[in-house]
Amino acid sequence: MLTLLGLGAASFGGLIALDQSTSTGQAPSRRTPPVAAPADNSSAAPGADGILTIYYSKTGANYPDLDLTVGNTARIAEMIRDRVGGDVFEIVPETPYPVNYDETDRMAGQEEAENRFRPVRDALPDVSGYHTVFVGHPIWYGEQPMVVQTFMRDRNLGSATVVPFVTHEGTGFGNTLEVIADFWPDAQVLEGFEERGTQVYRDLDGARRDVNRWLERIGF
């Protein structure tokens, strides 16, 4: 059964940031995404705000030498929800990535190289009623983790407004904006937010100020 999470402390059990600095530095070649599946109308109805925040975040071992109980991308998602309201959906893999950093790095690289979509544990939300969707994730091998791309493949946002936010350790957005254009060519993409995961970890108050300044700049 689908659960739309109102981001409280209990919402952050699932997974933040491997980044391209440990990869080969080569992003996979672009591909033509499959046609998105119809919306799942069995899901909960959108809230009155018409805003949805979707995120994937990794706990456990993270670069560089962090052991996180709450992922850095999850922290940013919480800050966004605190300001803009709306619904929240955490993308959780059906089979979790390994806790060990090197094992996750290796597995993520294989998935990207083979264009292998990782199954999501819970039913995906019906996105048809949302006019604005924030999409957040760490940067893995220069783009969205494949479990995030599973959501992108299976949920067509049409002409909705998409607002990306990412955590990384030096790559910025990488190729994520190109991937968004591949999957959602009709979406209206606003200026996104990017922050180093270590910066979020070390200075939550500073990260919140950065998030609030960004949201104010784009009209939230």
N, C-alpha and C positions, 0 to 999 in steps of 0.2 A: 504494500500500500504506500502510495506516495506521501511523503511528509514534507511540507513547506516549513522551513525552520525559521523561527523568530530568534535571531542570533543572541542567545544567552550563553552562559558558561558551558552548559551541557551541549551546545551545538558544535563545539570545536573538537570533537573526538577524532575527526578524520583529517586528513593529511595535508612542507612548503618547499623548499626550493633547492633543487638541483639546478645547476645552470651550465651554460655553454662553456664556461671556463675550464671544465673538466672533460669536455667532449673533443672531438676532432676539429671543431670549429667549422665543419662543413654541414650546411643545412641540406636536408633531402630535397630532391628536385620536386617542383610543383606537380600537382596531379589534378585531374578532373574529379571533383567530389561526386559521390553517388547522389541520386535524387533523394531529398529528405522525405522521411516517412510522414504520414498524416499526423496531426496533433492528437495526443492522447486525451480524449474528452472525459475519461474517467477521473482525471486529476482534479485537485481542488481548484475552485474558481479563483481568478485573480482578485487581489485586494483592490480597494477603491482607488488606491494611488496609481495603479497601472504600471508600477515599477517592479522589476524583478532583478535580484542580484544572484547570479550563478557563479560559483567559484569552485576550484579544486585547490587543495593545499596539503602539503605533506608534513607530517610530524616525524619524530625520530631523528635519525642522523641526517644532517643537512650541511651543505658547504657554507663556510669552511669550519669544520669541527664544532658544529652546533648540535645540540641534542634538544629538540623542541617538543614540548607537550602540546603547544598550540602553534600551528604553522603561521608564517609571516603573511602569506596571502590571506589567510583566515582573519588575521588581525585587521588588515586593510578592509576586507569585506565588512567586518563589524563596524568600522569607522564610517563606511559609506552608508550602511543601514541606519546608523545613529542619526545621520544628517538628512537622508532623503526618504527614509521609511520604506514601505513596500514589503514584498515577500523575498525570501531567501531560499535558495536551493543549493545544498552542498553536493557536488559530484563526488561520489565514493566508488572506487573500483570494485567490481564484483569479487575479484581476487586482489587483495592489497599488494602494493609494491613492497619489496623487502625492507626491513628496518635498516639493514646495512646499506651505507651510502654507495659503496662501490658496486654492489649487486644491483641496486636500483639504477645506477648510472648505466651499467652494461645492458640491463633489460630495456631501459628507455631508449637507448641508442639502437637496439635491434628493432624495436617497434617502429621507430621513426624511419629507419633504413628500409624496412619491409612494408611500410605503410599499413601496419597492422593495428586495427582499431581495438582498443581494450574495452571489454564490456563494463557497463555501469551497473552498480548493484540495485538501485531503486528505479522504479518507473519514472521516466522523465516527465516534467510538468507540461501541461498544455500552455503553450506560449502565445496562443492566438489573441488573448485579451490584453496583452501587455504592450504599451507603446514605447517603453524604454527598458532595455535590458543591459545591465552592467555585467561584464564577463571577465572574471579574474583567474589568474593562474601563475605559477612560476614559469620561467623560460627554460625549456629543456631542449638542447640541441637546436637552439635558435628559433624555436617556435612553441606552439601549444603542446603540452603532453598529449599523447594519443588518446587518453581517456577523456580529455576535453574535446578533442576532435570527434569523438564518438557522439557527444552531445551536438556538436555543430553539424555533423552529417545527418542526424536524425531529427533535428528540429529546425525548420526553415523559419526564420524571423521575418521574412518578407521585407516590407519597407519600414519596419520598426527602427527606432534609434538604438544603436549599439554603442556602449561606452566601455572600452577595454581598460583593464588595470592589471599590471604585472609586477612581479618581484623578480630580481635577477642579481647577478654579481658582476655586472660590467657590460652586458649585452644590450641594455636598453630593451626596446621592443623586438629586436631581432627581425624575423620575417612574419611576425604575428599579424600585422595589418594586411599583408598580402594573402595570408591564409583566410582572414575574415572576408576579404574581397572574393576569394575563390568560392567559399561556402555560401556567403550571403551577399550576392552582388547588388541586390536592391536595397540593402540596409543603409540607413543614414548614420555614418560613423562620426562620433564626436571626438574631440581631443582626449586622448587617454592619459592614464597616470602610470608612471613607472618609478620604482624605488628599489634601492638595493635591500635585499633581505637582511643583511647585517645591520643596516641603518634602522630598519624597523625593530629588530631585536634589541638594539642598544639604546634606542631613544623613541619609545612609544609616543611620548608627548610631542616630540618633534615631527614624527610621522603623521600624527593626527593633524597638526598644524598644516603640514604639506597637503594632506588630503582635503582639508577644509578650504584652503586657498584655491586648489584646483577645482573643486566642486563649485565654489562661488564664481570662478572665472568662466565655467561652462554653463552657468545659469541655474545651479541647484543650491 
